[in-house]
Amino acid sequence: MNFSIEVKNVSKKYTIGKLAHSPYATLRETLASRTADLGRWLSGKAPNGCPEEVLWALKDVSFSAKPGEVIGIVGKNGAGKSTLLKILSRITEPTQGTIRVKGKLASLLEVGTGFHPELTGRENIFLNGALLGMKREEIKRKFDQIVSFSQIEKFIDTPVKRYSSGMYVRLAFSVAAHLDPEILVLDEVLAVGDLAFQKKCTSVMRDVANQDRTVLFVSHNLQLIRSLCSRVVLLDHGQVIQDGPTEVVLPEFVKLLQSNGEVLGNGLRSRGLGENQVARIERVQFLNQSGAPCWTFDSRESAVLEVDYTAFQSFEGLSLWLIIRNPLSGDVVTSIKEKITEKIIEVGQKKKIRMEFPKMALGPFDYAVEVTLTNSEGDQFYDHLGKESDLPLLSVTSIEKDPHKRQGYFAMPVSIREAA
């Protein structure tokens, strides 16, 4: 096989808890710690210090990448994604295992990597380009293209310490993109740029892949992963738990982001009652077309939301309020408030509410769900489940691969024809 990257049984161990063994300790700190330990040993005292603790940031990680592949690396915070990319970029060495990289590799692991804050944008282009392996003549030849792509022409002779984070990332990505690497490694850098810049970056990443080069991309933006990557590697606690097609692996990642299942049943019932609480939501569950519990839907599928509740006091009138949010920004995507009944609900009654959706009709994304029970007028809250209740994310997928064809949260019905 013609692999551009081969990772075999790679592990990375960090020893934490003792300064002298810390990979981040300075030479002065290490010498001071060793000298203090020697003094205590000579005086017959036990060396001072915290007990050592071993942390395996990666454990037996293996995968390979071929030219032309755009591979997403996903996982929860602390899963080992950034450590893996640092090892691939030769910033740090693995404790165990081997890595083979064939071709020129360009990495952009954080905003402004390799930039000197006192130098101007112009000077940092030459500095950063040299660090990435570009010859001075090559940088000169591509200089105008780099500046034009980064959209910071007015500030090119301004020290980068005065740049915003968005300007930093635009310039850094532009330099890396014009390196013409066989392998491009990116870690969450597109989260800083605006939408227009993200479009340009995704176009560059596609061009790299179309030229039989390799892209490794770490991001928490699942829609971006879905639109760019044909394959995803899922890490958890430093280990590869799944490696396969994007539409197969991403639902597994969503499950990791969701609760452990208790929140759908006993976890909700174990919540403490508020003072004078009228009712309590006991269970929240989406069902697919077959009636099976499901939190991942195609945008064309129908769905049913079931909400079980118990009345702790008698009350008259009930409404259900469903809010769907962007989980990152908190923006409300849509809200639905429906009156359920005007009748009296007696204390101790257990009821079920079903809300049916003939078509999910949401754009491909992962949404946060909030559920609230109120009186008929909506001015008295009986119970509310928000982000603190750890409900699963509602994941909507689509067979549409072009991310620019239908952007946003909804796809509006449209009829189009050529005018006479």
N, C-alpha and C positions, 0 to 999 in steps of 0.2 A: 504493500500500500504506500502511496505517496503522501505521507503525513507532513504537515507543516509544524505541528506540535504533537509531541508524545509525552504524556505524564504517566509515570509508572510508580505506584506505591509511595507517593510523596507524603511525608509527614513533617510537621513543624512543631517543635516543642519550645515553650518558654518557661523559664524558672522564675517564679514571682515570689514576693514576700521578703526577699533579702536583698538589700541594696547592692551588695558586692556582686551578686549574680544577675542583677538586672541588666538587660540588653540596652537600657536607656541611661545607665549610670555614666557620669563623666569620669575621666581618668582621675581627677582630683578626689571625687567621691569614693571611687574604688580604692585608691591608695589610703585615704583616711580611714575607710572601714577596715581594711586589712591591717593597718597599723594599730587601730584600736583593739582588734581581735588578738593581735600578737601581744600587746601589752597586758590584756586580761589573762592570756594563757601563761605568760611569764610570771604573773602574780598569783597564779594558781586558781584564777576565777574562770568560770565558763564563758566562752565567747558570747557576747550579747548579739541580739538580732532576732528577727522574726523567723518562725519556722518556714522552711522552703515549701513552696507549693508548685507542682508541675501542671502546666496548662498545655494541652495538645490543641493548637489552633487548627491543625489539619491532621488527619489520621488515615493513612493508606488511600490517598486519592489517586485515581487512575482515570484517564480519558485521553482521547486523541482528537485532533482537528485536521481536516483536509483543506487544501486551497479552494476558495470559493464559498466556504461555510461562514455564516454569521451565527455565532453561538452565544446565547444568553446564559449568564451565570446568575442564578437567583438563590435566595435563602434569607432567613430572618437575620436581624442584627446579631453579629457575633458568630455567624455560621462558618466564617473562614474565607469569604469571597475576596476581600481585599488582600488578605495574606497570600492567597493563591496567585493573584495578579502580581503582587510584589515579587514573589519567587520567580514567576515567568519573566518578569522584567529585570531580573537579576539585581534587584535592590536588596534582597536578603536571600540567604542560602537555605535550602531545606535541611532538616535534621536527618531525614532518611529519604531514600528514593532517588529517582533520576528524572531529568527533564531534557528533552531534545527539541531544539528550536531550529528550523531550517529557514533562513532568510532574514532580511532586515526587519527588526521589530521596533515599532514606535508605541510608546505607552503614555497615556495621560491619566494619571491616577488621582490627581486632585487639582483644584484650581491653582494656576500659577506655578505648577511644578517646574523647577529650574529657573524661575525668574528672580532677578535681584531687584529689590524694591527701589533702590536709589537710581537705577538705570532707566532710561526712557524705553518706550515701546520699541523704537527702532533698534536700540542697542540690545534689548532682550530678544528680539527676533534672531539676531546673529548669535547671541550667547546660547539661547535655547536650541536653535538649529544645530549649532556645533555639538551640544551635549547629546542631541538625538542622532548625531552621525552625519550631518549634512556638511558638504564642503562649502567653503566661503563663496566660491564662484556659483555654486548651485543656489545658495541663499540669495545672492545678488540677482540671479536670473529670475527667481520666483518671488522676489520681495514685493513687487507691486500686486501680484496675485494674492499673497498672504494678507497684505494690508486691506485690499478690497474685500476679501472674504470676511475679515474680522470686523469691518465697518467701523473702524476707529481712526480714520484718516486724520481727523482734526486733532487727535490726541497722540499721534504717533511719536512726537518729540516731547511728550510729558512723562515725568517719572511714573512708573507703574504703581508706586505706593499711593498715588492719587486716583487710581482706577477703581471703579466699582467691581463687585464680584462678577457681574455679567460681562464687563469689558475684559477682565482677566481671562475668563474661560473662552471668550470668543477668540482672543489672540492666541492663547495656548492651543486650542483645538486647531486653529488655522495653520499654525506652524507644524503640528503633528500631521495634519491631513496632507500637507504639501511635501512631506518627506517621501511620499510614494513608497510606503513600507509594504513588504510582503505580509506582515502581520500587524494589525492595529489593535491595541489593548486599551479599553476605556472603562473607567470606574465612576459612574454616576455624574459625569461631567455635564451631561445635557440637562440636568435638573436646574441649572443656573440660568441658561440662556432663555430668551423669550421664544414664542411660538414660531416666529419667522426664522429665527436662527436655528431652532431645532429642525425645521424642515430642511434647511441647507445641510445640516449635519447628517441627517438621515439619508439625504441624497448622496452625500459623500460616502457614507458607509455602504450604501447599495452599490455605488460605483466601484468601491474597493473589492466587494464580493464578486461583482460581475467581471472583474479583471483577474479572476482566479487567485485572489488573495484571501486572507483569513481575518475575521474580526471576532474578538472576544469582548463581550459587552455586559457589564454589571449595572443593573438598574432595578429600582423598586417600582418603576412605571410599567405596569404589566401590559398596558395597551401598546407602549412603544416596543416592548419585548415581543409582543404578539405580532406586530406589523413588520418588524425587522428580522426576526430570528426564525429560522426553520427548525432549529434544534435548541433545547434548553438542558443545562446541567443544574440539578437541584442539590444544594448543600445543606446539611443540618448537623450542627455540633461537629464541624470539621470533616464530615464524611459525605461522599456522594451517595444519595439515597435514590436518585433516579436520573437517567440520562436518556433522552429520546425526543420525539417530535414535540414541537411547542404546544400544540393543542392537547397533547396527552399529559405533559408534565406540569403545565401551569395550573390545571385544576388541583393537582396534588399540592402545589405550593400554596394555593388558596386555603386548602384544608389545614396546612400548618399555621397559617395566619389566623385561622378561626379558633374557636374555643375547643376544649377537649370533649365536647358533647354534653357535659353536665348542664350547661346553660340552657339547653333545649328542654330539660325536664326538671330533675330535682334541684339543679342549680338555681333555677328561678324561684322554686318554692322555698328554698332555704334563705331567701332574702328576708331581712328583718322588716317588720311592719312599721310604717310610719305612724305617728300619732294621729288618731282619728281617720286612718286609711279606710276608704270605702270599699275598694276592690283591689285585687292583685292579679297580675298576669302570671299564669303558671307555665305557659308553653307558647313558643312562636316557631312556626315551621312552614317553609314553602314546600309545595308538592308539585311534581312534574305531571306530564300528560297521563302517565301510568298510575298516578296516585302515590308514588314513592317519594320519601323525603329527598329534597334536592335543593342546593343553593347555587347551582350552575346551570344556566339556560342559554340556548341559542336565542337570538333576538326575535326569531319568528315563532318561537314556541309559546304555547299557553301555559299558565301557571295558576296555582291557587295558594293563597296565604291563609293559614289557619292560626287563630289566636284563642287559646283557652284561658279562662279567668274564673276566679272565685269571688263571690260577694261576701264581704265581711261586715257589711251593714246593708240594710234595705235602702234602695235608692230608686228614683223615678227618672227614666230616660237614660240612653246610652249612645255615645258616638265613638267611632274608631278613627284615629288620626294616624296615617302612615306617612312618614317623611323619609325620602331617599336623598342621601347626601354624597358629595365627593368626599371620601374618607381622608384625603390629604389636606384639602383647603377648607373643608367644612361647609362649602357652598351647597345650598339646597338645589337639587336637580329637579325634583318635583315633590308635591305633597298632595295627599288625597285624604279628605275628611268626609266621612259618610255617617249619616244617622242610622243607628241600628234598630232602636226601638224607643217608643214613648212610654212603654209599660213599666210597671213597678217590678224590680228584681228583688226577690226576698233574700234576706240574710242566709248565708250558707249554700246558696245555689251555685252550681258549677255549670258554666255555659261555654259554648264554642261558637266562634265567629268565622265565617268563610268569606274571603274576598277573592273573586275570580277575575283573572286577566286573560281575555281571549288571545292576546298577543303581548309578549313582554315589551316590545317596541322601544327598548332602550338601546343606546349605542354601546358598542363593545367597551366594557370598563368593569371595574370592581367597585361596588357601591356599599356605603354604610346604610343600615336600616334602623329606623327608630319607630317605635310603636307606643301610642298613647291612648288611654281610655279616658273619656270625659263625659260630662252630662250632655244633654241634647244641644244646648246652646254653645257648648265648648268653653264656658267660662269657669268650670270647676273640674280640676284634674283628679281622676281616681287613681291612676297608676301610669308610670312612664318608664320605658326602657330606652335608654340612650347609649352612648358609647361606653359608659361605665359598666354596662351589663354584659359587654363582650359578646354581642350577637355576631354570628358569622357574617362575612361579607357576601353580598349578592353579586355573583360573577355572571356577566352577560358576554357571550361570544358571538362571532359572526363569521360567515364563510367569505365575506368580502375582505380581500387582502390589501387593497389600496387604501392607505390611511388617510389620503387626501380626498377621496371620493365622497365620503360621508363623514365629516368631522362633527364633533359635539356629542351631546347626550341623546339626541333624538334624530330620527330620519323622517323628515316631513314628506308626505305623499306628494308626488309631482308628476305632471304630464308635460312632455316636451316634444316639439316638432319644428321643422324648418318653416319659417314664414314664407308666404307666397311673394 
